[in-house]
């Protein structure tokens, strides 16, 4: 347990940040999953619309260091390639 005032404050800040990150991570996964589900259903227009919504979320999470920028680029690239491959 944190004993000093500084350590107690850092523990409070860490818990607050953990909860915020959990919500943001959930949003990120949801947006990616929406694109993947549309791709698997074979609905190109729906997949493109979901991708347009997912890209700013992915970029925001990379900017806030929730995920690495290379991981964000990889997600965007792979999703876009899968959408383009749809008939």
N, C-alpha and C positions, 0 to 999 in steps of 0.2 A: 504494500500500500504506500502511496505517496505521502511523504512526511512533511516536506517543506511546502510553503505557499506556492512557490513556483511550480513544483512538481504536481501539486493538486490542480493548478490551473491548466498545465499542459495535459493532464489526464482528461480534464473536462473538454478541452479543445479537441483532443484526439478522438474522443467519443462522438462529439458533434460532427467532426469531419468524416468519421467512419459511417455515420448514418446518412450524411449527404452523399457520400460516394456510393453507398449501397443503392440509393434511389437512382442516381445517375447511371450506374452500371446496369441496373434493371431496364431503364429506358433504352440504353444502347442495345442491349440484347433483344429487346422487344422490336425495335426498329429493324434490326438485321433479320430477325426471325420473320417479320412481315414480308420482307423482300424474298427470302428463301421460300416461304410458303407459296407466294404468288408464282415464283419460278417453277416450283414443283407441280403446281396446278396447270402450268402451261399458259398462263395469262400474261402475255407480254406487256400490254398497256398497264395493267394493274401493277406488275412488277416494276415498270419504269416509274410509275407514280409513287410507289413505296420507296424506291431508290432515291428519288428526289427529296423525300422527307427524311431519309436515313443519312444522307451525306452531311448535312449541317450538324446533325447530332454526333456523328463520328468525328468530324473535325473539331467540334467543341470539346469532346472528351480528350482528344489528343492535345489540344491547346492547354487544357487544364491538368495535363499529365496523369489522367486517369488511365489512359492506355498510351503506349509508345507511338510516336508519329509514324514509324514504319509499319506498325500493326494496323493503324488506321488506313494507311495507303494500301496495304495488302487486302484488307476487307473491301475497300472501295473497288479496287482493281478486279478482284475475283467475282464480286457481285455483278459488276458491269459486264465482265466477260460472259458470265452465265446468262445475263439478259440478252446480250447480242447474239448468243448462240441459239436462242429460241426461234422457232420458225415464224 
